[in-house]
Amino acid sequence: MGDGGYKGGATVEGRWGCIASAVLGVPVFMFLLLVDALGDCVPDTACKKGFLTQVLLPSAVIAIGVGLLVRWAVKTARRNNPD
C-alpha cells in the first residue's frame, strides 16, 4: 500500500514560522507584562489597565504575524531555489 506521496510531520516553512514566532513572541510578551506591571496610574484618576488588551492581545498579534511572514518567506525562497 502506497502512502500517496504523503509525508507526515511539519513542513519546513511551518517549523521556521513556529520557531520565529516563539523567539520573538515570548520576549515581547515578557516585556509587555513587565511594562504593564510596573506602569503606575496617576492618583485620583480612573486607570483602566487590562492584561488581555494590554499584554496578551498585542503579543499574540505580533507572534502570529511574524510566524506567518516567516512561513511565507521560507516558502517563497524554497520555491525560487528548489535545491
N, C-alpha and C positions, 0 to 999 in steps of 0.2 A: 504494500500500500504506500503510495507516494504522499509526500506532505504538500504537494501542490505549490511548492516554492515558498511556503510559509516558514519564516524564521522567528522563533519565539524570542521574547525579551524586548528590551527597549531599543529604540533606534539611536544612532549616534547623535542625531540632532536633539532628540529628547533628553539624552543624558547630559549633553553640554548645556542645554537650556535649563535643566533642573539644577545642575551644579552652579551655573551663573546666578540663577535666582536665589539660591541658598547663600552663596558667597556674598551677594550684595544685600539681600533681604534681611538677613539676621543682624548685621551691623546697623542698618537703617532702623530696624525695629528697636534695637537696644538704645540707639541714640535718641529716638523719639520718646521712648519710655523714660529715659533719664531726663530729657527736657521737660516732659510732662510732670514728672515727679518733683523736679526742682523749681519749676515755674511757680511763682507765687502771685496771688491775686492782690490787687490794691485793696487796702482796708475800706470798709463801708461801701463796697460795690458788689453787685451780683457777679459771681465768677462761674462761668459755665465751662468746666473742663470735662472732657469725656474721653475715656480710654478708647472706645470704639471709633469715634470720629477723629480723634487727635493722634492716635498711635496705630491702631490695628488697620484701619482702612487705608491710610497713605502707605503703610508698609506693604500691604497686600497688593495695592495697585502698582507700586514700584517693582516688586518682586515678579509679579505676573507679566508686566510689560517687558522687563529685562529678559525673563525666560523666553517669552515669545519672540522677541527681537533676536536673541542669540540663536534660537532654534531656526528662525528664518534665515539668518546669515550663514549658518553652517550648512543648511540645506542648499542654499544658493551657491555657496563655494564648492560643495561637492558636485553639484550639477554642472558647474563650469569647468571643473577639473576632475574627471571621472577616474582617477588613478585608483 
